[in-house]
Amino acid sequence: MAQKDGKKVLKVTGDILISTERQRQILKEGYTDKHDDLFKDGELAWAAVCYAAPKERLVGVYHLGGWVDPWPWHPKFDKRGQHNRVRELQIAGALIAAEIDRLLRTRER
């Protein structure tokens, strides 16, 4: 904990930002377990890659003889480039958490 004006305050860290974003995705966007379970082909992880990779470096992936953008969903859901770098990484982390949770649920079944 950090101190400000003699009071203890919680220091914002990456894990707090990621957890907060994951809760926002669930509560405000409706991206619940049931929703996330629809994505069985790594779409959540690919979206995380797209947000995590610096845009100057992620030019695409080689697929069927050419370079393609690995963004897994319709372009209307693509908000890359609309946020600062920390926010992009926060979203990427939340998407990874969603994918991990999805994989853990498949083990339980």
C-alpha positions in Angstrom: 0.0 0.0 0.0 1.1 3.5 -0.7 0.5 6.6 1.4 -1.1 9.8 0.3 -1.6 12.7 2.7 -0.8 10.3 5.6 -3.5 7.9 4.6 -3.0 4.4 3.2 -4.2 4.0 -0.3 -4.3 0.9 -2.5 -1.7 1.1 -5.3 -3.1 0.4 -8.7 -1.3 -2.5 -10.3 -1.6 -4.6 -13.4 -3.5 -7.4 -11.8 -6.1 -5.0 -10.3 -6.5 -3.3 -13.7 -7.0 -6.7 -15.4 -9.5 -7.9 -12.8 -11.4 -4.7 -13.0 -11.6 -4.9 -16.8 -12.8 -8.6 -16.7 -15.6 -7.6 -14.3 -16.5 -4.7 -16.6 -16.7 -7.2 -19.5 -19.0 -9.5 -17.6 -21.3 -6.9 -16.0 -21.5 -4.2 -18.7 -20.8 -6.1 -21.9 -22.6 -9.4 -20.9 -19.5 -11.5 -21.7 -20.4 -14.2 -19.2 -19.2 -17.7 -18.9 -22.0 -18.9 -21.2 -21.0 -16.3 -23.8 -17.3 -17.1 -23.6 -18.0 -20.9 -23.8 -19.1 -20.3 -27.4 -15.5 -19.6 -28.5 -13.8 -23.0 -28.7 -11.2 -22.2 -31.3 -8.9 -19.8 -29.4 -10.7 -16.6 -30.3 -10.4 -15.1 -26.9 -6.6 -15.8 -26.9 -6.2 -14.4 -30.5 -8.1 -11.2 -29.5 -5.7 -10.9 -26.5 -2.7 -11.3 -28.8 -4.1 -8.5 -31.0 -4.4 -6.1 -28.1 -1.2 -7.2 -26.4 1.1 -6.9 -29.4 2.4 -3.4 -30.2 0.5 -2.4 -33.4 3.8 -1.6 -35.1 4.8 -5.2 -34.7 1.6 -7.1 -35.4 1.2 -6.9 -39.1 -0.6 -10.2 -39.3 -0.1 -13.9 -39.4 0.8 -16.0 -42.4 -2.1 -18.1 -43.4 -2.8 -19.9 -46.7 -0.1 -18.1 -48.6 -0.6 -14.6 -47.3 -0.6 -12.2 -44.3 -3.9 -11.8 -42.6 -5.0 -9.8 -39.5 -5.6 -12.4 -36.7 -8.5 -10.4 -35.2 -11.1 -13.2 -34.7 -14.4 -11.3 -34.8 -16.3 -8.9 -37.0 -14.5 -5.6 -37.4 -17.2 -3.7 -35.5 -15.9 -5.4 -32.3 -12.3 -4.3 -33.0 -11.4 -1.4 -30.8 -7.7 -1.6 -31.2 -6.0 1.7 -31.6 -8.7 3.5 -29.6 -6.9 3.2 -26.3 -3.6 4.0 -24.7 -1.0 1.3 -24.3 -1.9 0.5 -20.6 -5.6 0.1 -21.5 -4.8 -2.2 -24.4 -2.8 -4.4 -22.1 -5.5 -4.3 -19.5 -8.0 -5.6 -22.1 -5.5 -8.2 -23.3 -5.1 -9.5 -19.8 -8.8 -9.7 -19.2 -9.2 -11.7 -22.4 -6.5 -14.1 -21.4 -8.2 -14.5 -18.0 -11.5 -15.2 -19.8 -9.8 -17.9 -22.0 -8.1 -19.5 -18.9 -11.5 -19.6 -17.1 -13.1 -21.1 -20.2 -10.4 -23.8 -20.4 -10.8 -24.6 -16.7 -14.5 -25.0 -17.2 -14.0 -27.5 -20.0 -11.9 -29.6 -17.7 -14.7 -29.7 -15.1 -17.2 -31.1 -17.5 
